[in-house]
Structures are given as C-alpha cells and as structure tokens.
Amino acid sequence: MPPLVIWQADESGTVTPEHLAHYSRSGGPGLMIVEATTIAPEGRLAATQLGIWSEDHLPGLSSLAEAIHATGALAGIQIHHAGGSTSTRKTYGLAPRVPTLLETSPEGAIEFTTSEIDAIVEGFANATGRALQAGFDVIELHGAHAYLISQFLSPETNRRTDVWGGSADKRRALMVAVIRAARAQITGAGRDESAALTIRLGIAASAPRELPVDEGLAAAIAAVDAGVDFLDVSNGGGVDEPLAEEIRRRAAPIVGERVASESTPTLLLAALTRSAVGVPVVGVNGIMTPEHAATAIDAGVADLTAVGRGILADPRWAPKALGTAAEPIEICRECQPRCFWFANPSKCPSRRQLAKRGEQPAVTLTAGPNGPQ
C-alpha cells in the first residue's frame, strides 16, 4: 500500500482517529507506507498534512505504526518536503521555499540559502530518527511528484550555480545528502538489519519540471550508491505523450510489446530502473487488479507492486487478491474528471457499493481542500 494522503490532520499535523481507522481497515498488504508526512511546517503539501517535525508528533505516529503492525504488515512512512509545490494557504501563512526563485514560483516564495539547505538535510535526518523511534520499519524519502528533492533534480526548477546545482551531479547533491543523513540515523540507532531505507524517486518528467529519463536513471544509481535498500519508482511531476512514447519504446525490449502497450508510462519507469540498478524496485500506477499486479511481476516490470487507488476503493483488496477473503474486489472506477475518493470520499462509487453490501462502513470523511497528491 503506497502513501496516499487522506487529508485528515489539522494545523498541528498530528495523527487523528481517522488515520488510525483508515490504515487499520486497509490491512492485507505486506508493506503499508503512511502518507507523505512533512519535516517542516513550511514544507506542507496541504493544510491537512501529517507532520514529523516535532517530538509532539511521536505519540500519534507510534500509535499509527502499532495499528499497521496489528494488521500483520511492515509499517513504512514517507517523509516529505513540498518545496515550491505549495502555497501560503496550505502552510498557514509560512513562505514556501524553492531551489531557485522563478516566475512560476508560488507567491511569496523564498529561495533557499546554502545554510538553509543544510538545515533541510538535518530536518530529513531528524525526521528519520523520529520515525525509527515511533517504530516504523521502512523509511521512505519523497523524491518524486515535483516536491522538494524532485525540484532539485530538475534542470528546469534548479538553476542554482553553487554546490547544489549547475550540473546533473550537483542537482543530485541534495538527494544524496538526504539519503546519507537518513542512513546515518538508521545505523546510529542500530537498525541496519531491522529497518529499510527507500526513496520514492521520480525518474522522468515533462516540462515545466523536465527531467530526462537518463538523468533520472543516473539519480537512481546515485541513490543506491548513497545507501537506499530499494527504490519506489514514480514520475517527477507529469508525463506528456512524447515522453510516454519514449518510455514505452525503451521498456518494450525489457517487458515485451504487450505489457509495454498496456502499462502506464509511470509503471514502465520501474522496468527501466530495474534494469539499471541492483536492488529491488517497486512499481506503481494504474494497477487495479491482482492479474495486472501479477503480470507486472512476471514480466519483470518490478519486484514489488504498489496498489494505491485500488486499496482506497476496496480496503480489503489485498486479502481478496490473496484469496483469504471470499468476496469479490470492488474495482476502482477511475472516475473522471476527478477521483471521487479525493474530491468527495463519501461519493466514491466503489466504497458506496461496499457499504451497501455491509463489507465496509459508509465513508464519512470530508474532502481536503487541496486535491489529490
């Protein structure tokens, strides 16, 4: 179960009963990764985002890890900073921080100084330490979807000329520093054998956050060299049709023409990454059925598959897929123009059908003000 924000925190960023219920009822996957949890108040992607910037968050996060363990799963948590992909409306008035101040930067944004970037690395390290203290087994750094690490990787959003930008190697410097700092926390806690480190890495993206595929693959190799145990592959903030065609063309010799044509470009990025690195790779995006997940594994797209919207639509997706629950999976309808689960959870047609059958309580969550992430 990959990290998907459910918009149920408040300004404090603390875990709520809604979080505990959501993860408890979604049991069945072998690994459940808690939604993006921010390392700094100004780094929120939404006003309703969980936080891990303070010791005050530990009791709630510990309860959340315990709730996930109670389902039989390993408990992961994604730690995150939005960088320029936010606004003062989402940060309660705090100025967004960006690698480079551009015309497209959010209103009131401030460019990071070198010392502030050092503080960001420390913030990720401290958040890793808190996650370990809370009992999480997997620490996932967020380096995709046009958030902070992804912004530093892109030549479009990182135009710095200091040690943090100016070349592909320097644009990877923040990611490498954060990984090394997180690994040092794991090692310092004596958890190298009992905790894993990963990064959700955006391998490619189209303009205006462009990241060429080969630069993304080089970043994946650098991430492994810096100390991650496996890679959770996604995109860097959007894939247009020319980039999608390039990804399909490059993936076809690896996974076959049929799988390449039937899989999303983001999922196929996992196949390209898997062929470039020597660690396990998680593939995600568009996997709605057990058959699709099995095909992705069998074709060599990925070593593990993540099912996001499928589990939002039917929290018992995993036990049903494994045959330990007899009822049929209520498949995500991929509602258009926008996913109902994110826009108005009570109207999700799959969850409404489950409630009618008595499998799940009716969804009563209110939608967050910031849309899906």
N, C-alpha and C positions, 0 to 999 in steps of 0.2 A: 504494500500500500504506500504509494508515494505521498509526499507532502502536498496537501491541498487546503488552502485557508478556508475556514468556515465563519470568519467574521463575528466572533463571539466574545472577544476581550473588550476592555474599556481603556481609558487613558492610562491606567496603572499597568496594563499589559499582563495581568495575572490570569492564571488558569481559572475557568469557571466550571460549574456543574455541567454545562452544555458540552464543553470539551471532553470531560470525563465520560459522559454518556455516549458521545459520538464515537470515540475510539473504542470504548468497551463493546459497543454493539457491532463494530466492524471487524471483530476477531475472525481469524482464519488464516490470513497471510503469515508466512514465516517471519517477515520483517515488516513492521509498521513504522513509518517515518512521520513524526509530528510536523505539522505545517511550519512554514517559514516563521522563525522566532528571532526578533531583531536584537542586535547587540547594542543599539543606541536609540534613544527616543527620536532623534532627528533622522534616523535611518528606517523609519516605518514605511512599509508599502501601503499601509492603510491605518485609519484611526482605530480599527478594531483588531490590530495585530497583537499576537503574544509577544512578550519580552523576555530577555535573558540578560539584561544589562545590570541587574541588581541582585544582591543576596535576597531581597524580599521576594523574588520570583521562585526561590528554591522550594518552599513547601508545596506550592501548586505543581511545579514541574515534577517533583518527586512523586506526588500522587498520580500524575499522568503516566510516568514510567511504570509505576506499580500497576495501574489499570491495564496497560498494554501487556505487561508480563503475565497478568492474570488470564489473558486470552491464550497464552502459550507462545506468543511471538517474542522475537527480539525487539527491543524498543530503540528506535532511532529518533534523532531530532535534527532538523535543518536550521542552521544558524545563518543569519542573513543581515545584509545592509542594503537598502534600496538605492543609495547614491542619489542620482538625479531623477530616478523614476518614482517621484513622489511629489507632494506639494505641501504648502503650509497648512492647507485644510486637513491633510492627513497626519501632519506632525504636531498638531496643536500649536501652530504658530512658529515652530522652530525652522530655521533656514535649511533647505536642502543643500547637501554638499555634493560637488561634482568633480571629476578628474580635471576637466577643462571647462571653463565658462564659455558657453556658446550662445548664439542667438536662439537656439532651440532649448536652452536650459530652462527649467521652471522658474517662475517669477520669484525673485528674492534669493536665488541660489548663490552659493559662495564656492569658489574654487579651493580645493584642498591645498594647504601649505605642506611642505615636506614633513614638518613635525606633526601635523595633524594626521598624515598618512601613517606615520609611526604609531600614533595613538590608535588608529583603526586596527592595525596588526595586533596591538596589545588587546584591543577590545575583543577581537575574534579569539585570541588566546584565553582571555578571562572567561568568555562565554563557554569555550570548550571545557575549561575547568569546572564551571558550574554544572554543565550537562553531565559530566562524569560524576560529580558529587550527587546529582539528582538520581543517578542510577541508570543512565542511558548506555546502551551497548554500542550504538553506532552514531558517530558524529558526522553529519553531512554539511559541508560548506556550500553556500549557494553561489555558484559561478555561472549562472545562465540567465535567460529571460530579461536581458537588458538591465539587470541590477548591478551593484557596485563592481564586483570583480569582473563581470562581463563588460561593463563600461570601460574598465582599464584595459581589457584585452583588445577592444575595437579601435582601429586607427581613426574611425570617424568621431568617436566620443573621447578618445585620449590623444590629445595633441600636445602633450607636455614635452619638454625638452630636457628634463632633469633625469634623475636615475629611475623615475617611474614611467618614462615614456620616451618616444623618439625613434624607437626601433621595435621590431617584434619581440626581441628578447627583453627589452626594458618594459614593454607593455605587459609582459608576463610576470614582471618582478613582484607586483603586489600579490598575485595568486600564489606564487612560490613562497613568499614570505609568510603569508597566512597559513599555508599548509605546514610549513616547517614549525611555526609557532604552535599550531594545534597539535602536531605530532609531539613536540616537546612536552606539552601538557599531559598527553597520554602516557608518554614514557615516564615523566616525573611522578605520575600517580601510580606507576607500576601496573599499567593496564594494557601494555602492548599485546599481551596474549588474550585479553578478555574484552577489548574494545577495538572497534574498527573505525578507520577514518576514510571518508569518501568525499567527493565533490560532485555536485550536480553541475556539469560543465556544458556550456553552450558551445558546440563545435563549429557552428556556422550561423551566419545571419545575413540578411539582405540590408541594403541601405534603408534608413539612415543610421543603422547601428552595424554597418557591414563588418563581417568577419569572414575572410576567405576560408574555405574548407581546410586547405593545407596549413594555415596558421592555427586553426582550431585543433587539428591533429597534432601539431607541434606542441600546443599547450597541453594536450592530453599526455603526451610523453613526458613533458616537464613536470606535470602534476604527479605522475608515477615516480619519477626520479626524486621529487621533493618529499614523498612519503605517504601517498594515499594507498589504501589496500585494494580498493576497487573504484570504478568510475560509474557514475549515474549520468547517462548521456542525454542531452536535450539540445535545444537550439539557443542561439544567443539573442533572440528577440524578434523573430519573424523570418519566414522563408517565402520569397516570391517565386513565381513559376520558373524563371531561368535558373535560379539556384536549385529548386526542386528537381528540375530535369538533370542538372549536373550530378546531384546526389544519387538519383535513380540510375543514371548511366554508370557511375563509379561503383555502385553497390551491386549491380546485376551480375558481374562475374563472381562475386562472393556468395550471394544468396540465391541466384537464379533469376531469370527474367520474370517468372510468375510472381514470386514473392516481392521482387523489386517493384513490380507494377501495382501490386495490391496493398503495399505498406505505405504508411505516411513517410514523407521525407525525414521528419524528425526521428522516427523509429529507425530508419535506414542509416542515420548518422551513427547509431550504435554499432552497426555492422562495419562501417568504415573505421571506427575507433577500435573495435575488437581486433581488426586485422593489423593494427599499428602498435598495440600495447600488449604487455604480457601479464595483465591482471584481469580478473572478471569484470564484465561490463553489464550494466543494467540498461535495458531498452524500454522506452515508454512512448506513448502517444497512439491513441486510436485502438488500443487492444480492448475489445468489448466482450469477447467470448473465450472460453477455455481453448477452443480449437485454434483461434488466432494466436493465443499465447504459446500453445504447443508448437505451432508451425514456426513461430519466430525462433524458438529454442532449437528445433530440429534443423532449421535452415542455416543456423549459425549467425542469425542476426544479433543475438545477445546470449549471455549466460544466465541472466535472470530477467524476468519481465515484471514491469510495474503496471498495476491496473488502478487508475485513478477514478475517472468518472464512472467506470463500471461498478466500483465499490460504493461510490456516492449513491448511485441509482439503486443498488441492491447490496446493503451492508453484509449480507451472507453470501456474497459472490464466491469467495474462496472456498468455504465448506461445500457449497453446491458444486463448484468445479471439481473438487476432490472426491465428491460422492459421499461425503459424510453427512450431508443434508439432502433429503429426498426431493424437496420442492424444486421447481424449475427456476432458473435465473431470470430475474426481471431485467431485461437488457436496457441499457441507456438508449433513449430515443434520439440522442444528439439533436435536441430541439434547436430550431432556428427562429429568429435570427440570433437568439442568445440562450444559453443553457439556463433552464428554469431553476436548477438547483442553486445556481449562483445569483440569478436575478430575483427569484422569489421561491425559496425552497419548498414552501407549502404547496406549490403548484407543480412540482416535479412529477410528471405522469407515472414514472416507474415507482416512486415511493408512494404515491397515492394508490396504485394498484396493490402494492404490498400491504398497505394499511387495510384495504378492502378485504384482503384475504386473511387478515389477522396475523400476518407474519411480523409486522413492524408497527410501532405506534405512528400515528399521523405526524408529519413534520410540522413543528410549530416554530422553528427558528425564523427570525426576521432576517431579511437580506441585509448584508453590509452595504455601506454607502459607496464602495469603491470598485465593485465589479470583481470578476474572477481574476485570480493570479495563479 
